[in-house]
């Protein structure tokens, strides 16, 4: 009888030990806020960019070379938008935010962009944003210091429902078919790098949301 109760006790104990408790939501939000507002986030981005420039510095590029940049949480930060919503998201507030076009640059990404421009590499912005936000997005990029680029590719009419990974890989394929040599892709989500034609992958950290 005693051995059965001991066995039950250990089984219960091992059962308890396997429960993975999540971080308290309030604490998680506070951690994210501190990370972004203390400068730690920008430092991490800067380290990523330093590594990328070091790698790219050893390469030579011809006139077909291009780099593909995602926009949200890659070159533009929507930290203020998500924080103002208590680290949340709604479609309608997100639509309004895109239309405002006031997202600031992620400075390290702008440094990478300027480096690539100095190497005469074509710059392509490729975003899952929709056509109705094209002008606002273009103006936002320019106001944030991304003044020169070959094209800004958004979702055209009829492309709204295509999953981000597929949409972006199709557009990269089309760029290659046009004769571009994609030497680097810069993004913050797995879907920015899906299915090849990426060149060197540069992933900007994002602790605000995960899309894939
Ligand atoms: Mg993004």
Boltz pocket constraint, residues with backbone or C-beta under 6 A from the ligand:
constraints:
  - pocket:
      binder: B
      contacts: [[A, 70], [A, 71], [A, 72], [A, 73], [A, 74], [A, 187], [A, 188], [A, 189]]
      max_distance: 6.0
